Amino acid sequence: MRTSRPHRLPVLAVLIAAAAATTVAAAPVRSAPLFERYVALGDSSAAVGSVDRLQPGSPRFCSRAADNYPSVLAHMLKVAEFADMSCSSARTEHMTTPQTGRGGTANPPQFDALTADTDLVTVTLGANDIGTINVNVISDAQRELIRQRVGAVLDEIHRRAPRATVVLTAYLRYFPPGGGCHGFFDQGGQQRLTDTLRATADAHEARFVDVFAATGHDMCQPPGANWVNGPSPDTRTVPLHANVAGQAYLATAIAAALPDR
């Protein structure tokens, strides 16, 4: 299965102002690209954004938006080449096998975009391997499964792209600490998932960006303050996922965590 060809980055109109309002410092503007080739891997938490701004040529079931955090980050960093392979419902197995769904051709194995000259890789992955409904009550066995599978993903990225800075992200916070809304309540599962992903990144030579730590922007907050949608979004974005402001925050947080080169 051939992967879609990396594309030159189009001009993006992004909500940088929304990200600038956070406590994460914006990355400095540089005249030369900090990274030359950036590959984004992951599930819907990386893929989605505005439902009316899907990336041309991408499978519709992936819901891969032109204002998701990989696209915003690529614009911020002014990378020369950018390949976004993220896709809704992706699991770790879809790094090496095609992913199929309704609407469009299969999404190629996400690892197909990795090359020896890739110098930046972001990864948001793992929740679908245990079933998203289980994330809030994640068990020790499920944590071990994530450690093994996501750890293997990170190892293979290093093998295929040995020059790359590899970044693993947490998932945005869905509930206020100890609170809840829309019939859902914080049971500590997201914190345990975040701790598991952090330990996995540390054990497999990846940088970890803890976007879960940010509070006051979960799906229980009012429109304009929330970075995560509830079941009925107030904007043209995906229910129970990051909205455009949330994706802009993710991009800014990752950019601030990257090394100077």
Secondary structure, DSSP 8 states (H G I E B T S, - for coil): ------B--------HHHHHTSSS------SS-S-SEEEEEESHHHH-S-TT-B-TTS-GGGT-BTTSHHHHHHHHHT-SEEEE---TT--GGGGTS-B--SSSS-B--GGGG--TT--EEEEE--HHHH-GGGGGG--HHHHHHHHHHHHHHHHHHHHH-TT-EEEEE-----S-TT-EETTEE--SHHHHHHHHHHHHHHHTT-EEE-GGG--S-STTS-TTT-SB--SS-SSSS-TTSB-HHHHHHHHHHHHHHS---
